[in-house]
Amino acid sequence: MAQRDPLAAARTRAEALRTAIREHDHRYYVLAQPSIADEEYDALLRELQQLETDHPDLVTPDSPTMRVGGAPAKEFPTVTHDIPMLSLANTYSVEEVAEFDKRVRATLGNERPAYACELKYDGIAVSLIYDKGAFVRGATRGDGMRGDDITANLRTIRAIPLRLHGARGIPRRLEVRGEVYMRRADFDRMNKERGRAGEKLFVNPRNSASGTLKLLDPREVARRPLLFTAYFLRSEENMPATQTACLDLLRKLGFPVSEQTRRCSSLEDVVAFWKTWEERREEIPFDIDGVVVKVDSLQHQEKLGAIAKSPRWAIAFKFASRKAETRLNSILFQVGRVGTVTPVADLEPVFVGGSTVSRATLHNEEYIRALDIRVGDTVVVEKGGDVIPKVSAVVLDKRPKGAKKFSFADACPACGTEIFKPEDEANYYCENSRCPAQVRERIRHFGSRGAMDIEGLGEAVVDTLVGGKFVRDVSDLYRLPSQRAKLEAVEGWGKKSVQNLLDGIERSKQQPFERALFAFGIRHVGESVAQLVARHATSLDRLLNMTREDLEEVSGIGPQIADSIVHFFADRSNRALVERLQSAGLTTKVKSLPKKAGTQFTGMTVVLTGTLTSMTRDEAKQKIEERGGRIASSVSKKTSLVVAGTDAGSKLDTARKLGIRVVDENAFLKMLKT
């Protein structure tokens, strides 16, 4: 009788253990239906660990033993999202949801929309990439275009499958998005343990989840009670037709998906769903702050498209804010980077919506007058969207005797310059461009992570640089090397800290053009808009000569943004500042691959859909861009060409409806050769 191969037996047993452990993980973390005791589960895991220790060749990347990695990382690499992770427009009113419904119906014409309604988890959005059924990359949302690669940290969350269930027949590559969060009870238990250990307590579950995902040691992440829920699925093949069907497929693939979802056929159904969960939100064991309303049909979503920051086919219908009463000690003023003078309430500290609040916005003079807010009043503080504190009301029967009506400032609190209010605006402005408060805020913005990302340029450093008259505007940062000796003589500074700051400033010159454009601080130009404008203009020199009409041709850029950009560059002092930055060596052109002149793709906007057999999608994008074409993620009237591979999805249907030219892979390859 032939003896059984020991290695083959070990391989068979290891795979059986992995399958069993994955199933138990799914039942415990996704279905909340554990079928074995913790001790039995631990025994299975220990047996698998021993087998893989004895036979290292048996270790697979998706093994349950590989959830927690080894040594901590030094930093997180940055990755670019295949499709931008857009933020959602917010509303708190039924009227605004009705307006959203009206806009959707107007765009779709005779096609009646249905809506997929889901709870809005108060967590951290992440993107998961699966290749051939295995989890290969996880990233934060970041700025929507780029995020941090936190794969090692996300692998530790047992609710995230390392291998998809029923992997046969699923697309080769797919993306899943969802929210990482904590249950309130787990958060409280963790905070109690930290308190007993003398460690700093976390403020609320969301901040705790966010901070945990930023840890460089996945072993520490694994100790935190993080959970995950999936709400988005994307692939270029075999996609379901609706968001509701996507959620069903996500469940079949092994992801936890909220059971509190509803497909609504009318606005009335949407509002009823929202009201139900606003009343019952405390029954949920984790924090939610509203309902997400999505057009259910993916084809309708494609037709509706998106603006620069958010999709036109979805809206966040927020719950009423949580409130608390406290005393208004005084009213302060702060000056923003564009000179806006904003009143701020200095409050007796009060705990509301998961954190202690001591400052809250009062918006402007008209807001203070409308509520008749006075120093000494007992006021109602709430968190807009359960995040931003604001004073929303005055408790008049608690007003102290002698409380005087508040008079708005007539001079800038930072520089003493007289402030003014334009006729068509509610805000007051300080017009002194050298105002130290404005200079501070502009420099902080310039060096922030989403802009030039200058390491070492923190708030205290900026205060020292401005207060010591080392810098008067952001261009002076690039002259600091000539003041090295004076900087090293500053109390609390030294050669090493100064060198680190100067190194960070020098590295910032390599930041891409869109980062520099965002760093300029143009009103209404956020990170996403800066990326759109930079890609369209391709260089600062070209942007300086663009008109409002030129800018409005960019998808996602409206009249307000276009006016703001033109107005900024028309100002002589702004032009001079930008020229100084250009001379300092900042990147003011979009870095692109050399383009081949005179090809069929020159000037085209091309959309890729389906799977190409001769090359990867990234390779196809590169070849099109080399030949002067531009890649778009969705089909619209501005699309010139659609390249359809096998298993092409709804983009192909949209292209045919709009009468846009479509070519298959063979025709595409011929175009590349000519």
DALINPE-V196505 format. One record per residue. N is the residue number from 1. SS is DSSP state (H for helix, E for strand, - for the rest). PHI is phi in radians with two decimals (none if undefined). D_LAST is the distance of its C-alpha to the last C-alpha in Angstrom with 1 decimal. Layout:
N_SS_PHI_D_LAST + N_SS_PHI_D_LAST
This chain:
1_-_none_66.4 + 2_-_-1.22_63.0 + 3_-_-1.37_62.8 + 4_-_-1.33_60.1 + 5_-_-1.13_57.4 + 6_H_-1.04_58.4 + 7_H_-1.17_54.8 + 8_H_-1.13_53.6 + 9_H_-1.14_56.5 + 10_H_-1.13_55.6 + 11_H_-1.11_51.9 + 12_H_-1.12_53.1 + 13_H_-1.17_55.6 + 14_H_-1.09_53.2 + 15_H_-1.20_50.7 + 16_H_-1.13_53.5 + 17_H_-1.15_54.7 + 18_H_-1.04_51.3 + 19_H_-1.07_51.0 + 20_H_-1.14_54.6 + 21_H_-1.15_54.1 + 22_H_-1.04_50.9 + 23_H_-1.14_52.8 + 24_H_-1.20_55.7 + 25_H_-1.03_53.5 + 26_H_-1.09_52.0 + 27_H_-1.19_55.4 + 28_H_-1.42_56.9 + 29_H_-1.56_54.2 + 30_H_-1.83_52.4 + 31_-_-1.53_54.9 + 32_-_0.99_58.0 + 33_-_-2.31_59.7 + 34_-_-1.07_60.6 + 35_-_-2.01_62.1 + 36_-_-2.37_63.5 + 37_-_-1.31_65.6 + 38_H_-1.01_64.1 + 39_H_-1.10_66.0 + 40_H_-1.14_64.4 + 41_H_-1.07_60.9 + 42_H_-1.05_61.7 + 43_H_-1.15_63.0 + 44_H_-1.08_59.7 + 45_H_-1.15_57.7 + 46_H_-1.12_60.1 + 47_H_-1.09_59.8 + 48_H_-1.14_56.0 + 49_H_-1.04_56.2 + 50_H_-1.16_58.6 + 51_H_-1.04_56.5 + 52_H_-1.26_53.4 + 53_H_-1.23_55.7 + 54_H_-1.24_57.1 + 55_-_-2.28_53.7 + 56_H_-0.98_50.9 + 57_H_-1.17_48.3 + 58_H_-1.46_48.9 + 59_-_-1.18_47.8 + 60_-_-2.04_44.7 + 61_-_-1.04_42.7 + 62_-_-1.74_43.9 + 63_-_-1.19_47.5 + 64_H_-1.00_50.1 + 65_H_-1.30_51.5 + 66_H_-1.65_48.3 + 67_-_-1.11_48.7 + 68_-_-1.83_50.4 + 69_-_-1.39_48.7 + 70_-_-1.66_50.4 + 71_-_-1.20_50.6 + 72_-_-1.10_49.8 + 73_-_-1.42_46.5 + 74_-_-1.44_46.5 + 75_-_-2.85_44.1 + 76_-_-1.66_41.6 + 77_-_-1.15_37.9 + 78_E_-1.66_35.8 + 79_E_-2.16_33.1 + 80_E_-1.74_30.6 + 81_-_-1.25_31.0 + 82_-_-1.03_28.0 + 83_-_-2.17_29.5 + 84_-_-0.94_32.0 + 85_-_-1.59_35.6 + 86_-_-1.31_36.9 + 87_-_-1.53_40.6 + 88_-_-1.77_42.6 + 89_-_-1.18_44.4 + 90_E_-1.92_48.1 + 91_E_-2.64_51.0 + 92_-_-2.08_54.7 + 93_-_-2.09_55.6 + 94_H_-1.10_55.5 + 95_H_-1.07_54.8 + 96_H_-1.27_51.5 + 97_H_-1.18_50.4 + 98_H_-1.09_51.3 + 99_H_-1.14_49.0 + 100_H_-1.05_46.2 + 101_H_-1.05_46.8 + 102_H_-1.12_46.9 + 103_H_-1.14_43.5 + 104_H_-1.05_41.9 + 105_H_-1.14_43.5 + 106_H_-1.12_42.4 + 107_H_-1.27_38.7 + 108_H_-1.40_38.9 + 109_-_1.17_40.8 + 110_-_-1.38_42.4 + 111_-_-1.47_41.2 + 112_-_-1.44_44.2 + 113_-_-1.48_43.5 + 114_-_-2.01_45.4 + 115_E_-2.12_45.7 + 116_E_-1.68_45.8 + 117_E_-1.87_48.6 + 118_E_-2.35_49.0 + 119_E_-1.18_51.3 + 120_E_-1.66_49.9 + 121_E_-1.18_50.8 + 122_-_-1.64_51.8 + 123_-_-2.38_49.9 + 124_E_-2.06_46.8 + 125_E_-1.30_43.3 + 126_E_-2.41_41.2 + 127_E_-2.07_37.9 + 128_E_-2.07_37.8 + 129_E_-1.92_34.8 + 130_E_-2.05_35.2 + 131_E_-2.20_33.1 + 132_-_0.95_34.1 + 133_-_1.51_37.3 + 134_E_-1.88_38.3 + 135_E_-1.26_38.8 + 136_E_-2.06_36.5 + 137_E_-2.75_36.6 + 138_E_-2.33_38.7 + 139_E_-2.49_38.5 + 140_E_-1.34_40.5 + 141_-_-1.15_39.2 + 142_-_1.07_39.5 + 143_-_-1.61_38.1 + 144_-_1.71_36.1 + 145_-_-1.69_32.8 + 146_E_-2.30_34.1 + 147_E_-2.47_37.1 + 148_E_-1.49_39.2 + 149_E_-1.37_38.5 + 150_-_-2.05_42.0 + 151_H_-0.91_41.2 + 152_H_-1.06_44.3 + 153_H_-1.23_46.5 + 154_H_-1.22_45.1 + 155_H_-1.09_45.6 + 156_-_-1.34_49.3 + 157_-_-1.47_49.5 + 158_-_-1.24_50.7 + 159_-_-1.31_49.7 + 160_-_-1.63_46.0 + 161_-_-1.21_45.1 + 162_-_-1.38_43.6 + 163_E_-2.36_42.4 + 164_-_-1.25_41.8 + 165_-_-1.23_44.3 + 166_-_0.96_43.0 + 167_-_-1.09_39.7 + 168_-_-1.18_38.7 + 169_-_1.50_36.3 + 170_-_-1.51_35.5 + 171_-_-1.00_31.9 + 172_-_-1.06_30.7 + 173_E_-2.28_30.4 + 174_E_-2.51_32.4 + 175_E_-2.07_34.0 + 176_E_-2.14_37.7 + 177_E_-2.09_39.3 + 178_E_-2.99_43.0 + 179_E_-2.15_46.0 + 180_E_-1.63_48.1 + 181_E_-2.64_51.8 + 182_-_-2.28_55.4 + 183_E_-1.27_58.3 + 184_H_-1.05_61.2 + 185_H_-1.12_63.7 + 186_H_-1.13_61.6 + 187_H_-1.07_61.0 + 188_H_-1.07_64.8 + 189_H_-1.12_65.7 + 190_H_-1.11_63.3 + 191_H_-1.14_64.7 + 192_H_-1.10_68.3 + 193_H_-1.13_67.4 + 194_H_-1.17_65.9 + 195_H_-1.09_69.0 + 196_H_-1.12_71.3 + 197_-_-1.52_69.4 + 198_-_1.32_69.7 + 199_-_-1.63_65.9 + 200_-_-1.14_64.4 + 201_-_-1.48_64.0 + 202_-_-1.45_60.8 + 203_-_-1.40_60.9 + 204_-_-2.72_59.3 + 205_H_-1.05_57.1 + 206_H_-1.13_53.8 + 207_H_-1.08_54.4 + 208_H_-1.14_55.5 + 209_H_-1.10_52.3 + 210_H_-1.10_50.2 + 211_H_-1.11_52.1 + 212_H_-1.12_52.0 + 213_H_-1.17_48.2 + 214_-_-1.53_48.1 + 215_-_-1.16_50.4 + 216_-_-1.50_48.9 + 217_-_-1.88_51.1 + 218_H_-1.09_50.1 + 219_H_-1.16_53.6 + 220_H_-1.27_55.1 + 221_H_-1.05_52.6 + 222_-_-1.10_53.7 + 223_-_-1.43_57.3 + 224_-_-1.61_56.4 + 225_-_-1.45_56.7 + 226_-_-1.43_53.1 + 227_E_-2.19_51.8 + 228_E_-2.51_48.5 + 229_E_-2.30_47.6 + 230_E_-1.74_44.2 + 231_E_-2.50_42.9 + 232_E_-2.55_39.1 + 233_E_-2.38_36.6 + 234_E_-2.48_32.8 + 235_-_-2.70_30.3 + 236_-_-1.62_27.0 + 237_-_-2.59_28.6 + 238_-_0.93_32.0 + 239_-_-1.41_33.2 + 240_-_-1.09_36.5 + 241_-_-1.55_36.6 + 242_E_-2.39_39.2 + 243_H_-1.11_40.5 + 244_H_-1.04_43.7 + 245_H_-1.20_42.0 + 246_H_-1.10_40.1 + 247_H_-1.10_43.5 + 248_H_-1.08_44.8 + 249_H_-1.15_42.0 + 250_H_-1.02_42.5 + 251_H_-1.09_46.2 + 252_H_-1.15_45.3 + 253_-_-1.37_43.0 + 254_-_1.85_46.1 + 255_-_-1.64_45.8 + 256_-_-1.28_48.8 + 257_-_-2.30_48.2 + 258_-_-0.99_50.8 + 259_-_-1.45_53.0 + 260_-_-1.54_53.8 + 261_E_-2.22_51.0 + 262_E_-2.65_51.2 + 263_E_-1.59_48.9 + 264_E_-1.92_50.3 + 265_-_-1.68_49.9 + 266_-_-2.60_51.5 + 267_H_-1.08_52.2 + 268_H_-1.07_55.8 + 269_H_-1.14_54.8 + 270_H_-1.07_52.7 + 271_H_-1.12_55.6 + 272_H_-1.11_58.0 + 273_H_-1.10_56.0 + 274_H_-1.08_55.8 + 275_H_-1.11_59.6 + 276_H_-1.02_60.4 + 277_H_-1.46_58.7 + 278_H_-1.17_59.9 + 279_H_-1.30_63.4 + 280_H_-1.84_62.8 + 281_H_-1.03_60.6 + 282_H_-1.26_63.4 + 283_H_-1.27_63.5 + 284_-_-1.34_60.1 + 285_-_-1.35_60.7 + 286_E_-2.40_57.9 + 287_-_-1.41_56.9 + 288_E_-2.23_54.9 + 289_E_-2.23_54.5 + 290_E_2.81_53.2 + 291_E_-2.20_51.1 + 292_E_-1.67_47.3 + 293_E_-1.88_46.4 + 294_E_-2.14_42.9 + 295_E_-1.06_41.5 + 296_-_-1.27_41.6 + 297_E_-1.27_38.6 + 298_H_-1.19_35.3 + 299_H_-1.17_33.5 + 300_H_-1.14_35.9 + 301_H_-1.03_35.2 + 302_H_-1.06_31.5 + 303_H_-1.19_32.4 + 304_H_-1.29_34.9 + 305_-_1.22_32.6 + 306_E_-2.60_34.0 + 307_-_-1.76_35.0 + 308_-_-1.00_34.7 + 309_-_-1.89_37.4 + 310_-_-2.62_38.2 + 311_E_-1.29_37.0 + 312_-_-1.44_38.3 + 313_-_-1.79_39.2 + 314_E_-2.55_41.8 + 315_E_-2.63_44.9 + 316_E_-1.64_47.6 + 317_E_-1.66_51.0 + 318_E_-1.36_53.3 + 319_-_-1.40_56.9 + 320_-_-1.04_59.7 + 321_-_-1.20_60.2 + 322_-_-1.40_63.0 + 323_E_-2.22_65.9 + 324_E_-2.74_68.9 + 325_E_-1.79_71.6 + 326_E_-2.79_72.4 + 327_E_-1.64_74.0 + 328_E_-1.54_72.2 + 329_E_-1.36_73.6 + 330_E_-2.90_71.9 + 331_E_-2.06_69.0 + 332_E_-1.84_66.7 + 333_E_-2.23_63.9 + 334_E_-2.18_60.5 + 335_E_-1.98_58.1 + 336_-_-1.49_54.3 + 337_-_-1.21_51.6 + 338_-_-1.80_51.2 + 339_-_1.61_54.9 + 340_E_-1.16_55.7 + 341_E_-1.72_59.3 + 342_E_-2.01_59.8 + 343_E_-1.34_63.1 + 344_E_-2.25_63.4 + 345_E_-1.42_66.3 + 346_E_-1.65_68.2 + 347_E_-1.92_69.5 + 348_E_-1.17_72.1 + 349_E_-0.90_69.8 + 350_E_-2.49_69.3 + 351_E_-1.55_67.3 + 352_E_-2.60_65.0 + 353_-_1.05_61.9 + 354_-_1.68_61.9 + 355_E_-2.68_62.5 + 356_E_-1.50_65.1 + 357_E_-1.97_64.5 + 358_E_-2.19_66.3 + 359_E_-2.31_64.0 + 360_E_-2.64_62.4 + 361_E_-1.27_60.6 + 362_-_-2.00_62.7 + 363_-_1.16_59.6 + 364_-_-2.86_61.3 + 365_H_-1.06_64.6 + 366_H_-1.09_64.3 + 367_H_-1.14_63.9 + 368_H_-1.10_67.1 + 369_H_-1.17_69.0 + 370_H_-1.08_68.0 + 371_H_-1.62_69.2 + 372_-_0.90_72.1 + 373_-_-1.41_71.3 + 374_-_-2.27_74.1 + 375_-_-1.08_74.7 + 376_-_1.73_76.9 + 377_-_-1.14_75.7 + 378_E_-1.53_74.9 + 379_E_-2.09_71.3 + 380_E_-1.67_69.0 + 381_E_-1.89_65.9 + 382_E_-2.40_62.9 + 383_E_-1.85_59.5 + 384_E_-1.12_56.7 + 385_-_1.16_54.5 + 386_-_1.03_57.0 + 387_-_-2.29_55.4 + 388_E_-1.64_56.2 + 389_E_-1.29_59.9 + 390_E_-2.63_61.4 + 391_E_-1.54_64.8 + 392_E_-1.95_65.0 + 393_E_-2.88_68.7 + 394_E_-2.03_72.1 + 395_-_-1.54_75.1 + 396_H_-1.10_77.6 + 397_H_-1.27_80.7 + 398_H_-1.89_80.2 + 399_-_-1.18_79.8 + 400_-_-1.27_82.4 + 401_-_-1.14_85.0 + 402_-_1.46_84.2 + 403_-_-1.13_80.4 + 404_-_-1.67_79.0 + 405_-_-1.06_76.1 + 406_-_-1.48_73.2 + 407_-_-1.90_72.2 + 408_-_-1.23_68.7 + 409_-_-1.10_68.2 + 410_-_-1.95_68.1 + 411_E_-2.40_66.7 + 412_-_-1.11_63.9 + 413_-_-1.19_65.5 + 414_-_-1.70_63.5 + 415_-_-2.20_64.0 + 416_-_1.45_66.6 + 417_-_-1.18_64.5 + 418_E_-1.10_65.3 + 419_-_-1.71_62.8 + 420_E_-2.41_61.7 + 421_-_-2.17_60.3 + 422_-_-1.04_57.9 + 423_-_-1.05_59.2 + 424_-_-1.69_56.4 + 425_-_-2.24_56.3 + 426_-_-1.68_58.6 + 427_-_-1.65_58.0 + 428_E_-1.64_59.8 + 429_E_-2.33_57.9 + 430_-_-1.69_58.9 + 431_-_-1.63_57.2 + 432_-_-1.38_58.0 + 433_-_-1.13_54.7 + 434_-_-1.63_56.7 + 435_-_-0.94_58.6 + 436_H_-1.03_58.8 + 437_H_-1.16_58.1 + 438_H_-1.15_54.8 + 439_H_-1.05_53.9 + 440_H_-1.02_54.6 + 441_H_-1.16_52.5 + 442_H_-1.17_49.6 + 443_H_-1.23_49.6 + 444_H_-1.04_50.0 + 445_H_-1.11_47.0 + 446_H_-1.00_45.0 + 447_H_-1.57_45.7 + 448_-_-1.18_45.4 + 449_-_-1.07_43.2 + 450_-_-1.31_40.6 + 451_-_-1.79_40.5 + 452_-_-1.47_40.8 + 453_-_0.90_42.6 + 454_-_-1.55_45.2 + 455_-_-1.17_47.3 + 456_-_1.64_51.0 + 457_-_-1.67_50.8 + 458_-_-1.45_53.1 + 459_H_-1.04_55.5 + 460_H_-1.13_58.4 + 461_H_-1.14_56.4 + 462_H_-1.06_55.1 + 463_H_-1.02_58.7 + 464_H_-1.18_59.9 + 465_H_-1.12_57.2 + 466_H_-1.30_57.9 + 467_H_-1.08_61.6 + 468_-_-1.51_61.9 + 469_-_1.04_59.9 + 470_-_-1.31_57.3 + 471_-_-2.34_54.5 + 472_-_-2.05_54.6 + 473_-_-2.71_51.0 + 474_H_-1.14_47.9 + 475_H_-1.17_46.9 + 476_H_-1.15_50.2 + 477_H_-1.00_49.0 + 478_H_-1.45_46.9 + 479_H_-1.80_50.0 + 480_H_-1.07_52.1 + 481_H_-0.96_51.7 + 482_H_-1.30_54.0 + 483_H_-1.98_56.7 + 484_H_-0.95_56.6 + 485_H_-1.09_60.3 + 486_H_-1.15_61.4 + 487_H_-1.15_59.3 + 488_H_-1.16_60.8 + 489_-_-1.50_64.2 + 490_-_-1.18_63.7 + 491_-_-1.04_66.1 + 492_-_1.56_64.4 + 493_-_-1.74_61.4 + 494_-_-2.87_60.9 + 495_H_-1.05_58.6 + 496_H_-1.19_56.6 + 497_H_-1.14_56.1 + 498_H_-1.13_55.2 + 499_H_-1.10_52.7 + 500_H_-1.05_51.1 + 501_H_-1.12_50.7 + 502_H_-1.12_49.3 + 503_H_-1.13_46.8 + 504_H_-1.11_45.7 + 505_H_-1.15_45.3 + 506_H_-1.12_43.3 + 507_H_-1.11_40.9 + 508_H_-1.10_40.3 + 509_H_-1.11_38.4 + 510_H_-1.57_35.5 + 511_-_-1.10_35.4 + 512_-_-1.13_32.1 + 513_H_-0.95_32.0 + 514_H_-1.14_32.7 + 515_H_-1.17_35.9 + 516_H_-1.09_37.1 + 517_H_-1.09_36.5 + 518_H_-1.13_38.6 + 519_H_-1.16_41.2 + 520_-_-1.04_41.8 + 521_-_1.40_43.8 + 522_-_-1.27_42.6 + 523_-_-1.03_44.5 + 524_-_1.32_42.6 + 525_-_-1.81_39.6 + 526_-_-1.49_39.8 + 527_H_-1.08_37.4 + 528_H_-1.15_35.1 + 529_H_-1.12_35.0 + 530_H_-1.03_34.4 + 531_H_-1.14_31.3 + 532_H_-1.08_29.9 + 533_H_-1.14_30.8 + 534_H_-1.09_29.5 + 535_H_-1.16_26.0 + 536_H_-1.35_25.8 + 537_H_-1.32_27.4 + 538_-_1.24_25.8 + 539_E_-2.70_28.7 + 540_H_-1.15_32.4 + 541_H_-1.03_32.2 + 542_H_-1.24_29.9 + 543_H_-1.10_32.1 + 544_H_-1.07_35.2 + 545_-_-1.81_34.0 + 546_-_-1.43_32.9 + 547_-_-1.63_35.2 + 548_H_-1.00_36.5 + 549_H_-1.11_34.2 + 550_H_-1.05_31.1 + 551_H_-1.19_32.4 + 552_H_-1.20_33.2 + 553_-_-1.28_29.6 + 554_-_-1.32_29.1 + 555_-_-1.05_29.6 + 556_-_1.72_33.0 + 557_-_-1.86_34.4 + 558_-_-1.78_37.3 + 559_H_-1.02_39.6 + 560_H_-1.11_42.1 + 561_H_-1.17_39.5 + 562_H_-1.04_37.8 + 563_H_-1.04_41.3 + 564_H_-1.10_42.3 + 565_H_-1.16_39.3 + 566_H_-1.08_39.7 + 567_H_-1.10_43.5 + 568_H_-1.07_43.2 + 569_H_-1.37_41.1 + 570_H_-1.35_43.3 + 571_-_-1.32_46.3 + 572_H_-1.11_47.0 + 573_H_-1.19_48.4 + 574_H_-1.14_45.3 + 575_H_-1.06_43.1 + 576_H_-1.09_45.3 + 577_H_-1.09_45.2 + 578_H_-1.10_41.4 + 579_H_-1.15_41.2 + 580_H_-1.14_43.7 + 581_H_-1.16_41.7 + 582_H_-1.09_38.5 + 583_H_-1.17_40.6 + 584_H_-1.24_41.9 + 585_-_1.89_38.4 + 586_-_-1.15_37.2 + 587_-_-1.30_33.5 + 588_-_-2.17_32.5 + 589_E_-2.37_28.7 + 590_-_-1.33_26.4 + 591_-_-1.30_25.1 + 592_-_-2.43_21.4 + 593_-_-1.27_18.7 + 594_-_-1.06_17.0 + 595_-_-1.68_14.0 + 596_-_-1.50_10.8 + 597_-_-1.29_11.2 + 598_-_1.20_9.4 + 599_-_-1.76_6.8 + 600_-_-1.17_7.3 + 601_-_-1.58_9.9 + 602_-_-0.98_11.9 + 603_-_1.41_15.5 + 604_-_-1.43_15.0 + 605_E_-1.87_17.8 + 606_E_-2.02_16.7 + 607_E_-2.03_19.3 + 608_E_-1.76_19.1 + 609_E_-2.52_21.8 + 610_-_1.41_23.1 + 611_E_-1.89_22.4 + 612_-_-1.65_19.2 + 613_-_-1.55_20.1 + 614_-_-1.60_17.4 + 615_-_-2.84_17.8 + 616_-_-1.38_20.3 + 617_H_-1.08_20.1 + 618_H_-1.09_20.4 + 619_H_-1.14_17.5 + 620_H_-1.13_15.3 + 621_H_-1.02_16.8 + 622_H_-1.08_16.1 + 623_H_-1.12_12.4 + 624_H_-1.19_12.3 + 625_H_-1.17_14.8 + 626_H_-1.06_13.2 + 627_-_-1.71_10.3 + 628_-_1.58_13.2 + 629_-_-1.59_14.0 + 630_E_-2.17_17.6 + 631_E_-1.62_19.0 + 632_-_-2.09_22.0 + 633_-_-1.58_24.6 + 634_-_-2.39_25.7 + 635_-_-1.53_24.6 + 636_-_-2.54_26.0 + 637_-_-1.11_25.7 + 638_-_-1.47_23.5 + 639_-_-1.23_20.9 + 640_-_-1.61_17.5 + 641_E_-2.67_16.0 + 642_E_-2.07_17.7 + 643_E_-1.70_16.1 + 644_E_-1.88_19.0 + 645_-_-1.54_19.9 + 646_E_-1.25_23.1 + 647_-_0.98_26.3 + 648_-_-1.11_24.7 + 649_-_-1.74_27.6 + 650_H_-1.17_28.9 + 651_H_-1.08_25.7 + 652_H_-1.16_24.2 + 653_H_-1.08_27.5 + 654_H_-1.11_27.4 + 655_H_-1.06_23.9 + 656_H_-1.14_25.0 + 657_H_-1.11_28.2 + 658_H_-1.52_26.6 + 659_-_1.29_24.1 + 660_-_-1.52_21.0 + 661_E_-1.06_17.7 + 662_E_-2.17_17.5 + 663_E_-2.21_14.9 + 664_-_-1.53_15.9 + 665_H_-1.14_14.7 + 666_H_-1.08_13.0 + 667_H_-1.14_11.0 + 668_H_-1.10_10.3 + 669_H_-1.11_9.2 + 670_H_-1.13_6.7 + 671_H_-1.11_5.4 + 672_H_-1.16_5.6 + 673_H_-1.47_3.8 + 674_-_-1.78_0.0
